[in-house]
Amino acid sequence: MQEKKEEDLQQILNKDYEVGIDEVGKGAVFGPVFSAVVVLTEKNKFTLKKFGVMDSKKLTAKKRKLLLPKIVSLSSDYGIGQSSAREIDKLGIRFATELSMIRALKKLKERPSELIIDGPLLLRPWKGIQKNIIMGDSKFTAIASASVLAKVSRDNLMERLERKYSGYLIFKNKGYGTKEHLSIIKENGITKLHRKSFLKKSNLI
């Protein structure tokens, strides 16, 4: 009976929060896929919206970096997870993306009772309530915040990796298969952080 009361209380508490999750880097040919989850109160959702939080793809890199500390300070909780290029090659991109999302969720202090996921695909390993929202990063502030958090975290890593893998213009292409990046791969070959499974499809290896 006590457990049931606690469960009901938890559900009431979760109604006051929006828990959004998003990924970035799924379509890249180099480096990991990143996911972020953000927990927001109604009040802080409104505040972040006023600051200009929206789908990370609609923001400049400079604006995303300015918003990041605001998202972190106004989140009730957040988590970031990633899955490596090696895991992507071994498991496939969907499973590896799910793994990065589960890793992000495991960083939260409390398990959310309901999760809002950007896009049409279910997070299959997650056993709680989940809602898939197409273009969710344009409709829910928690998902938009998660998209900014994931994007800035991944971009920062790409900028650091540029020092180790100079010549591939990773700071510029962020690991995506631009014409310039693919041309460099043809000339210089692949690194251990390139996704072999993706490049095979492009007949580059």
Secondary structure, 3 states (H helix, E strand, C coil): CHHHHHHHHHHHHHHCEEEEEEEECCCCCECCEEEEEEEEEHHHHHHHHHHCCCCHHHCCHHHHHHHHHHHHHHCCEEEEEEECHHHHHHHCHHHHHHHHHHHHHCCCCCCCCEEEEECCCCCCCCCCEEEEECCHHHCCHHHHHHHHHHHHHHHHHHHHHHHHCCCCCHHHHCCCCCHHHHHHHHHHCCCCCECHHHHHHCCCC
